């Protein structure tokens, strides 16, 4: 607010003019600080200096309407926190980027014009941060500082100040994810980088500047995307710095230890796979996935993509967790060029959450982690659905042996009852409702099983995991050695989930208003006038709430009251038509285009007749991160003229 940098620059320029003019002497840092002190700027800054952290504010009932041409539509609510001098912090500043060559040709955005933006998301030891969005450019203008606590409440001994040696043993990296948001609000993952911050422990003055080269993701994981200038400092300053030899020795030891564990696991996995193939030669076509590539093209054991994740107060039930995962966007990993091959990319959780969309594997891994957090015995299943398309879903095993499949993309649940192929033909067999055809393996954070039943078809599979003639297990010790908490730095820690930053009421009103305009314009083009019935629109709310409740809990309620209200609102001799539809994005124009493709909805929007009244109701349900379920209902009532 004070434009501190600007004022400091002015004073320094002035000081340098005054002091340096007589005899070009060298100015030390002390001289410059003295100059700032004389002009009282340091005191002003110290008074104003309150480090800012994100916090969701509960008191707001509805936010003021955001301005139309503001790039960041979701400004975080800021709460001032004073810095605690008894805690150790890592202050990370991002001071601009360079060489983002893909954006070399982009023109300067005009003021007020909406343009594509970069956002940097950080995760360090249970703390998450986002930078302000900056316009995409060859040299994006990042200027953000993040105050990372070395010991958050739950990690280590927060009561005493950590020294350099203790900090050296903390091998959690700072995970940075760069997201690009285009002018339509679509997000893409640009880069994912693990910053080794401990070099600052051996830097003089406890400050170090690093130029971080970001590499692309997926098929472009060897291509440079751009360079970020980062400045790291430890606050308060360390009394005793480490020597660079000590830090580099520590890094080498950690790398060797990790590499050795990974090598031993690879040797074990090859041996396991040889044994698995000796059971039946046909096993080599089953989908048994032991390793998967993350967004940086690094091969990691699949078990390391899952671990128990508690959602705090953000989600209350396993079914709500399934609903949350299903409203995160679905997008297959992008492939350049044709060929129809599926590009495989299992994202780290931070990359998936920041992008707010991902492939079915990302959804399954997150759902499995949340269900494990809720205390269920959950596994990710790797197999195929119709037409042999590879797919993953989640399975939970009840204490009574009930097997439930959870489809992570829709939130649907299916009870699995195996068909017994040896039964006589007259015995009635259960009809499977689930879309899955085959299952090759199942895994979670501690276990991995390969399916060694005669057939890998799901409908005849028996999920008795204790029977080694049906499921070949991997050694729990081997898995533990390469998955947390046993593994060292090769596996990124899970970030916590964040509360939604979307105001449901404001967003519902905005989308509804935009849809009204779109409908009126569309009807005008057809030569029809539009009369809105506000009361009828309001009456549609209970139906939308009931649909969402049903998606979350599987129970429908309140339908009688809705039907009764509609009957009373539609006079004799009039006809009522309604059309509900569900989206996981908040783009009114895109939603409207989709609605027009449905003949039922098109019939309502383009309704002709006597005394036509139109209604539209939008209800946005927010979930953690920036996930939301958007229900829209179009309706009309008109006088039936036969």
Beta strands, then each sheet from edge to edge (+ up, - down):
strand 1: 51-54
strand 2: 78-81
strand 3: 89-98
strand 4: 117-124
strand 5: 127-130
strand 6: 134-135
strand 7: 143-149
strand 8: 174-181
strand 9: 187-195
strand 10: 207-215
strand 11: 224-235
strand 12: 291-293
strand 13: 299-301
strand 14: 329-330
strand 15: 357-358
strand 16: 377-385
strand 17: 390-397
strand 18: 403-406
strand 19: 413-416
strand 20: 436-443
strand 21: 448-451
strand 22: 471-473
strand 23: 574-583
strand 24: 610-622
strand 25: 628-639
sheet 1: 1+ 2-
sheet 2: 7+ 3- 11+ 10-
sheet 3: 5+ 4- 6+
sheet 4: 5+ 4- 8+ 9-
sheet 5: 12+ 13-
sheet 6: 14+ 15+
sheet 7: 19+ 18- 17+ 16- 20+ 21- 22+
sheet 8: 23+ 25- 24+
end
